[in-house]
Amino acid sequence: MGHPLLRDVARPLQPDEIGTPATSRLIADMVDTLHDYGGIGLAAPQIGESVRLAIIEIAGGPTRYGELGPMPLTVFINPVIEVLNPAPRGYWEGCLSVPGLRGYVERPQHVMIRYTSDRGESRELELQGFFATVFQHEFDHLDGKLYVDRLSDTRLLAFEREFERYLLPQEEAAP
Ligand code: ZN
């Protein structure tokens, strides 16, 4: 956070760039970075490339948001979001570009995304709840936005240690 590139609107990837060695190298670097830091998503601007490309990988299993189906590592090129239900749902978000912090952000809870795969195919995906939030967070990076811009209450921004000590127990106690 603070690097100007994280605040730029990234450029679309051109069709003839998809599948090239340079793009494959960028994706491989992003996968390495995601695995090194243990995140669930990463956008190209976060590693210094201002192009509209993001990767997401979510291990399935029980979480505090219920049982999540896994999402294997997937590459999203030039994604577009359509909101299907604007009713907000809030989650505690973290970001590899804003290390050590968690913040509570409310976003539309039901979206459709359209994107190009790393093989150049057009795809779409309908997402709800936690998954809808993850995708909106990652794709915000392509428009120069960070989750801290979307906090509706700055008192709900915390260091991870304090989040785990004070805020997470409250969240788990909530109905
Ligand atoms: Zn992020």
Residues whose N, C-alpha, C, O or C-beta is under 5 A from the ligand:
A	BS01	ZN	G94 C95 L96 H137
